[in-house]
Amino acid sequence: MFIVMVAPECAPAAKVGGLADVVYGLSRELEIRGNHVEIILPKYAGMRYDQIWALHVDYEDLWVPWGGGVIHCSVWFGFVHGRKVFFIDPHSDEAFFDRGGYYGFEDDPQRFAFFSKAALEFMVKTGKRPEIIHTHDWQTAAVPVLLYEMYQQAGLDTQRVCHTIHNFKHQGVTEPEVLWQMGLGRPEHLLSVERLGDDFSAFTVNLMKGGIVYANFVTTVSPTHAWEARYTDVGWGLGHTLYVHQDKFGGVLNGVDYEVWNPAIDPHLPVSYDVDHVEDKYASKAALRRRQWLRDDFKPIVAYVGRLDSQKGVHLIRHAIFSSLDQGAQFVLLGSSPDPGVNADFWRLKHELNESPDCHLELGFDDHLAHLMYAGADIMIVPSLFEPCGLTQMIAMKYGTVPVVRATGGLADTVFDHDFSDRPMHERNGYVFHEPDPPGIDSALHRAIGLWQVYPEAFRELMLNAMRYDYSWNYPAQHYLNIYDLIRHK
């Protein structure tokens, strides 16, 4: 099958968040299964060019109609760790992608609407006829709209679109002028609430909504998050649209790249290990203690790795530090916050706990330390208020680090409570709490730390259960192939 991914990110060349990992990991797995996959990205000025091999101009003169005129683009080609990637490089006064960052600009909707149109124009002009076009988030949600309103008549008449939503909060809500810029006529037709018209703001375009309406199938990144998006405020106002299109909407759990996150081959660890040699994990625990200036004592290490923001349950992370110390555990943290107030609070906390031999807070990001923390910790907390998928808990399990998570989104789909799950004991792999408050996380932490302290053999079995789970791209890729087969035969 010939599949083209149209995306705003692809790891490691252009990465802001988990979307980049999905585009890379899913593409790689689809190729392993014998499919031909190409990726189309914007050519950002700030990309990691050291992660792109054999980069060269592949198509010199791509002229994209835009706003009553045309914009000249070059299309570059290069390999991103083996993935075949085309980069759209527009030459215009707007400098759409020649800026200091990826997102966060006032004209983001226009920038990515242009990219969506340029990707389709590139396919038409070069004779690319993929069976499936897989688009991602609001930035490429205009692709299915343009395909069915315009490019079907230009030769892309058999292509089918699968659209994946990674984050419902950002929807590409903008002025109707973007329709004219893209060359789409009939604004009264497209601005109806059945199509791109925003449900809460008259005469406003919602690009993500358009992607849902026009795509042949829509996914989000876990089954539970798909339910939450339809029935709770996690859908950020798109619940009704998802209800109308429920027959083509579902959740597919993301995978973890076990080429990167795997203690058996991880170069960041002092000693590699796997489920049959789990005792070698403790070399990483000792190394983590040395790195973080923790005393060498018979105590479990509780860890948090990730962003410090409201979505991640920052108040619960703060609470868990003191709760863990009170229960005789050690605590390590690696993360930073986009919120200056949260960052300042954790710097104060770092100074307050600086002399503790059982606690270390590392405010920032360090890839080597992240790997060492996944391997060296005994327990990993993920107390998110909402979590579309979450990779932290799945990575932790691969490293034999028991996750303590809140029951939301992908966390609920991957972690099954040691005490209260209805699954057989050998399928239970962590601890789960439901209420996003201190008593909730206290109950789960108390049970996890207590098992480590009182029943070490049972804790070891729980670790091994977690390590045996396969959260690679193997199963998600097959789900996507099933979806592709479904829509290309409709």
C-alpha positions in Angstrom: 0.0 0.0 0.0 1.2 3.5 -0.8 0.7 5.9 2.2 1.6 9.5 2.4 1.7 11.1 5.9 1.1 14.9 5.8 2.2 16.2 9.2 3.6 19.3 11.0 6.2 17.2 12.8 8.3 14.1 12.5 10.9 13.0 15.1 13.7 13.6 15.5 14.1 16.2 12.7 11.1 18.4 13.6 9.7 17.7 17.1 7.7 19.6 19.6 5.7 16.8 21.2 4.4 13.3 21.0 2.9 13.8 17.5 6.4 13.8 16.1 7.1 10.4 17.6 3.8 9.0 16.3 4.5 10.1 12.7 8.0 8.6 12.8 7.1 5.4 14.8 4.0 4.5 12.8 5.7 5.2 9.4 8.6 3.0 10.4 6.3 0.1 11.4 4.2 0.4 8.3 7.4 0.2 6.2 8.6 -2.8 8.1 5.3 -4.5 7.0 6.0 -3.9 3.3 4.1 -0.7 2.7 5.6 2.3 0.8 5.4 5.4 3.1 6.4 9.0 2.4 6.1 11.9 4.7 5.5 15.5 3.8 6.6 18.2 6.3 7.1 22.0 6.2 10.8 22.9 5.8 11.3 24.8 9.1 14.3 27.0 9.5 14.9 25.6 13.0 14.8 21.9 12.2 17.4 19.4 13.4 19.2 19.3 10.1 21.8 17.0 11.6 19.1 14.3 11.7 18.4 14.5 8.0 20.6 12.6 5.5 21.1 13.3 1.8 19.0 16.5 1.9 18.6 17.9 -1.6 16.1 19.8 -3.8 13.9 17.2 -5.4 11.3 19.4 -7.2 12.3 22.9 -8.1 9.2 24.7 -9.3 6.1 24.0 -7.3 3.7 26.9 -7.8 0.9 27.0 -5.3 -2.2 29.1 -5.9 -2.8 31.3 -2.8 -4.8 34.3 -2.0 -5.5 35.4 -5.6 -1.8 34.8 -6.6 0.7 32.0 -6.5 3.6 31.2 -4.2 6.7 29.6 -5.6 8.0 26.6 -3.5 11.0 24.2 -3.7 10.5 20.7 -2.4 13.4 19.1 -0.7 13.9 15.4 0.0 15.9 13.7 2.7 16.0 10.6 4.9 15.1 11.0 8.6 16.6 7.9 10.1 15.5 5.9 7.1 12.1 7.6 6.6 11.5 9.2 3.2 10.6 12.8 3.9 9.7 15.7 1.5 10.0 19.2 2.8 7.8 22.1 1.4 9.9 25.3 1.2 7.8 28.3 0.2 9.6 31.4 -1.1 7.4 34.3 -0.1 7.4 37.5 1.9 5.3 35.8 4.6 8.3 33.5 5.4 5.7 30.9 6.6 8.3 28.5 8.0 11.5 30.6 8.1 10.9 31.7 11.7 12.3 31.1 15.2 9.8 28.3 16.1 7.3 25.8 14.9 4.0 27.2 16.3 2.7 30.2 18.3 2.4 32.8 15.6 -0.7 34.8 14.9 -1.0 33.5 11.3 -0.6 29.8 12.2 -3.9 28.9 10.6 -2.8 30.6 7.3 0.7 29.0 7.5 -0.6 25.5 7.8 -3.6 25.9 5.5 -1.0 26.9 2.9 1.1 23.9 3.8 -1.9 21.6 3.4 -2.7 23.0 0.0 1.0 22.8 -1.1 1.2 19.1 -0.1 -1.8 18.3 -2.3 -0.5 20.5 -5.2 2.8 18.6 -4.9 1.0 15.2 -5.2 -0.9 16.4 -8.2 2.1 17.9 -10.1 4.4 14.9 -9.4 1.9 12.2 -10.2 1.9 10.8 -6.7 -1.3 8.8 -6.1 -1.2 7.3 -2.7 -4.1 5.0 -1.7 -4.1 6.6 1.8 -3.3 10.2 2.9 -2.8 10.2 6.7 -3.1 13.7 8.2 -2.4 14.8 11.8 -4.0 17.4 14.1 -5.5 20.8 13.1 -2.4 21.8 11.2 -3.2 19.4 8.3 -7.0 19.2 8.8 -7.5 21.3 5.7 -6.2 18.4 3.5 -9.4 16.4 3.4 -11.4 19.6 2.9 -9.3 20.6 -0.1 -9.2 17.1 -1.4 -12.9 16.6 -1.6 -13.8 20.2 -2.5 -11.1 20.9 -5.1 -8.4 18.3 -5.8 -10.7 15.4 -6.6 -11.3 17.2 -9.9 -7.6 17.6 -10.4 -6.8 13.9 -10.4 -6.8 12.9 -6.8 -10.1 11.2 -7.1 -9.5 7.8 -5.5 -7.4 8.9 -2.5 -8.8 8.3 1.0 -8.0 10.3 4.2 -7.4 9.0 7.7 -7.1 12.0 10.1 -5.6 11.6 13.6 -6.3 14.1 16.4 -3.5 14.2 19.0 -4.8 17.3 20.9 -8.4 18.5 20.8 -7.6 21.7 22.6 -5.9 23.4 19.6 -8.3 23.5 16.6 -7.2 26.1 14.2 -10.1 28.5 14.7 -9.7 31.5 12.3 -11.3 34.0 10.0 -13.2 33.0 6.9 -10.6 34.7 4.8 -8.6 31.5 4.9 -11.2 29.8 2.7 -10.6 32.5 0.0 -6.8 32.2 0.4 -7.0 28.4 -0.2 -9.2 29.0 -3.3 -12.3 27.4 -1.9 -15.5 29.0 -3.2 -19.0 28.9 -1.7 -18.1 30.3 1.8 -21.8 30.1 2.8 -21.6 26.3 2.1 -18.4 25.7 3.9 -19.2 28.0 6.9 -22.3 26.0 7.8 -22.1 24.3 11.2 -22.4 21.0 9.3 -19.0 21.6 7.7 -16.3 24.1 8.9 -18.4 26.6 10.8 -17.3 26.8 14.4 -20.2 25.8 16.8 -19.5 28.7 19.2 -18.5 31.6 17.0 -20.5 32.7 14.0 -18.7 33.3 10.7 -15.6 31.5 12.0 -13.7 28.6 10.4 -12.7 25.6 12.6 -10.1 23.7 10.6 -10.1 20.7 13.0 -13.8 20.4 12.6 -13.4 20.4 8.9 -11.0 17.5 9.2 -13.5 15.5 11.2 -16.3 16.2 8.7 -14.4 15.5 5.5 -12.0 12.7 6.4 -13.0 9.2 5.6 -12.0 8.0 9.1 -10.9 10.0 12.2 -8.8 8.6 15.1 -7.5 9.8 18.3 -4.7 8.3 20.3 -6.4 5.9 22.7 -9.8 4.2 23.0 -10.7 5.9 26.3 -9.7 9.3 25.0 -12.0 8.8 22.1 -14.9 8.2 24.6 -13.8 11.2 26.7 -13.7 13.5 23.6 -17.3 12.6 22.7 -18.8 12.7 26.2 -16.8 15.1 28.3 -15.2 18.5 28.1 -11.9 16.9 26.9 -13.4 17.2 23.4 -13.2 21.0 23.8 -16.5 21.6 22.1 -16.3 19.1 19.4 -18.4 16.4 21.1 -21.4 17.1 18.9 -19.4 16.9 15.7 -17.9 13.6 16.9 -21.4 12.3 17.7 -22.6 13.1 14.2 -19.6 11.3 12.7 -19.4 8.5 15.3 -19.5 5.8 12.6 -16.1 6.9 11.4 -14.4 7.8 14.7 -12.3 5.6 17.0 -9.3 5.5 19.3 -6.0 3.7 18.4 -3.4 3.6 21.2 0.0 5.0 20.3 3.0 2.9 20.4 6.5 3.2 21.9 9.7 3.1 19.8 11.5 0.2 21.4 14.5 1.0 19.3 14.9 4.0 21.6 13.2 3.0 24.8 14.4 -0.5 25.6 16.6 -1.5 28.6 18.1 -4.4 26.6 19.8 -2.1 24.1 19.8 1.3 25.9 23.3 2.9 25.6 22.5 5.3 28.4 22.4 2.6 31.1 25.4 1.2 33.0 24.2 -2.4 32.5 21.6 -3.5 30.0 18.8 -5.8 31.2 15.6 -7.5 30.2 12.7 -9.5 31.7 15.0 -12.5 32.2 17.8 -10.5 33.9 15.8 -7.9 35.8 18.3 -7.9 38.7 20.7 -5.9 36.4 18.2 -3.0 36.7 19.7 -2.2 40.1 22.9 -1.1 38.5 20.9 1.8 37.1 19.3 2.5 40.5 22.8 2.8 42.0 23.9 5.0 39.1 20.8 7.2 39.5 21.5 7.7 43.2 25.1 8.7 42.5 24.0 11.1 39.8 21.3 12.7 42.0 23.3 12.7 45.2 20.8 10.4 47.0 21.9 8.3 49.9 22.3 4.6 49.3 19.6 3.1 51.5 17.0 0.3 51.4 14.3 2.5 50.0 12.2 2.6 46.8 12.7 5.5 44.4 9.6 7.3 43.1 10.1 9.3 39.9 8.3 11.9 37.7 9.6 12.6 34.2 7.8 15.1 32.0 6.3 18.6 31.7 5.1 20.5 34.7 1.8 21.9 33.7 -1.9 21.8 34.7 -2.7 18.9 32.3 -0.1 16.7 34.0 -1.6 17.3 37.4 1.2 19.6 38.7 -0.5 20.0 42.1 -0.5 16.2 42.5 3.1 15.9 41.5 4.0 18.5 44.2 2.0 16.6 46.7 3.5 13.2 45.7 7.0 14.5 46.5 6.2 15.0 50.2 3.8 12.0 50.4 6.6 9.7 49.1 9.2 11.1 51.5 6.7 10.7 54.4 6.2 7.0 53.5 10.0 6.3 53.6 10.7 6.5 49.8 13.1 8.6 47.8 11.8 11.0 45.1 13.4 12.2 41.9 12.0 14.6 39.3 13.0 15.7 35.8 10.9 18.3 34.1 10.2 22.0 33.4 7.2 24.2 32.9 6.1 26.5 30.2 4.3 28.5 33.0 6.8 30.9 34.7 4.7 30.7 37.9 4.9 26.9 38.1 8.6 27.0 37.2 9.3 29.5 40.0 7.3 27.3 42.5 9.4 24.3 41.7 12.6 26.2 41.9 11.6 27.3 45.4 10.7 23.6 46.2 14.1 22.5 44.8 15.9 24.9 47.2 13.7 23.8 50.1 14.6 20.2 49.5 18.2 20.7 48.5 19.7 19.3 51.6 17.5 16.2 51.6 19.5 13.0 51.0 16.3 11.4 49.7 15.1 13.9 47.1 16.4 15.6 44.0 14.6 17.8 41.6 16.2 18.4 38.2 14.4 21.3 36.4 15.1 21.2 32.7 15.5 18.3 30.3 18.3 15.9 29.9 17.8 12.9 27.6 20.5 10.7 29.2 19.1 11.4 32.7 15.6 10.6 31.5 16.7 7.1 30.4 18.5 6.6 33.7 15.5 7.6 35.7 13.2 5.2 33.8 15.6 2.4 34.5 16.7 3.4 38.0 13.4 4.2 39.6 11.1 1.6 41.2 7.8 3.6 40.8 6.8 6.2 38.1 3.9 8.6 38.8 1.7 9.9 36.0 -1.1 11.8 37.8 -2.5 13.6 34.7 -5.9 15.4 34.8 -6.3 14.3 31.2 -3.9 12.3 29.0 -4.8 11.5 25.4 -2.4 8.6 25.3 0.7 9.1 27.4 4.1 7.4 26.7 5.6 7.8 30.1 3.7 4.9 31.7 4.4 2.6 28.7 8.1 3.4 28.7 8.3 2.9 32.5 6.8 -0.6 32.2 9.3 -1.6 29.5 12.0 -0.7 32.1 10.3 -2.6 34.9 9.3 0.6 36.7 5.8 0.3 38.2 3.4 3.1 37.0 1.0 4.9 39.4 -1.5 6.7 37.1 -4.8 8.4 37.2 -7.6 6.7 35.2 -7.9 8.9 32.2 -7.3 8.5 28.4 -4.5 6.2 27.4 -3.4 5.7 31.1 -6.7 3.9 31.7 -6.1 1.8 28.6 -2.6 0.6 29.5 -2.3 0.3 33.3 -4.3 -2.3 35.3 -4.4 -2.0 39.1 -2.6 -4.6 41.2 -5.4 -4.8 43.7 -8.7 -3.8 41.9 -8.4 -4.8 38.3 -10.8 -7.5 37.0 -7.9 -8.9 35.0 -6.0 -12.0 36.1 -3.0 -11.3 38.4 -0.4 -11.9 35.6 -2.0 -9.1 33.6 -1.9 -6.5 36.3 0.9 -4.0 35.9 0.6 -1.0 38.1 -1.6 1.2 40.3 -4.6 3.4 39.3 -6.5 6.1 41.1 -9.6 8.0 39.9 -10.1 11.3 41.7 -7.5 14.0 40.8 -6.9 15.0 44.4 -4.3 14.3 47.1 -6.3 11.5 48.8 -6.5 9.8 45.3 -2.8 9.7 44.6 -2.0 9.0 48.2 -4.1 5.8 48.1 -2.3 4.5 45.0 1.2 5.6 46.2 0.7 4.1 49.6 -0.3 0.7 48.1 2.7 0.8 45.6 5.3 1.8 48.3 3.8 -0.6 50.8 4.1 -3.6 48.4 7.7 -2.7 47.7 8.4 -2.5 51.5 6.4 -5.5 52.8 6.0 -7.9 49.9 9.2 -7.6 47.7 8.5 -10.8 45.8 5.0 -9.6 44.8 6.5 -6.3 43.7 9.0 -8.1 41.6 6.2 -10.1 39.9 4.4 -6.8 39.2 7.5 -5.4 37.6 7.8 -8.5 35.4 4.2 -8.3 34.4 4.7 -4.7 33.3 7.8 -5.6 31.3 6.0 -8.4 29.4 3.5 -6.0 27.9 4.1 -5.2 24.3 3.3 -1.5 23.7 5.4 -1.2 20.6 4.0 0.0 17.3 3.2 -3.6 16.3 -0.5 -3.6 17.3 -1.3 0.1 16.5 0.1 -0.3 13.0 -2.2 -3.3 12.4 -5.1 -1.3 13.6 -4.2 1.5 11.2 -3.8 -1.0 8.3 -7.3 -2.3 9.1 -8.7 1.3 9.0 -6.8 2.0 5.7 -8.3 -1.2 4.2 -11.8 -0.2 5.4 -11.8 3.2 3.8 -10.0 2.4 0.6 -12.7 -0.2 -0.3 -15.6 2.1 0.5 
